[in-house]
Amino acid sequence: MIDTKAILKKLDAIKYPLLILAFGVFLMLLPSGRALDPTEEEMNTALERVLSCSDGVGEVRILISETGVIVACEGAENPKVKLDILHAIGSYTGFGSERITILKMVK
């Protein structure tokens, strides 16, 4: 027969270490937040890749800061391309058009 009193006595002796271990495992399983907060360099690279694949944009370079975005691309002389870039960057960064500058890239 199982001696429940002995088992409960042993569990009582190790309940705090088990609790600390369970809490540590819980903390390790929480998301770190790193994936939710990309760096400016990661944002620049991601936007450059997407925009360079878009029709009419051509080669593109992007600089993102806390105050705004500067884009230099080959297709900036085309108003439709410029508007598409403005919408894409505004959607991705949350910046309004007054904080996004699009320049024609010269080689």
Secondary structure as GFF3:
##gff-version 3
##sequence-region A 1 107
A	DSSP	alpha_helix	4	29	.	.	.	ID=ss1
A	DSSP	alpha_helix	40	52	.	.	.	ID=ss2
A	DSSP	beta_strand	60	64	.	.	.	ID=ss3
A	DSSP	beta_strand	69	73	.	.	.	ID=ss4
A	DSSP	alpha_helix	79	93	.	.	.	ID=ss5
A	DSSP	three_ten_helix	97	99	.	.	.	ID=ss6
A	DSSP	beta_strand	100	104	.	.	.	ID=ss7
###
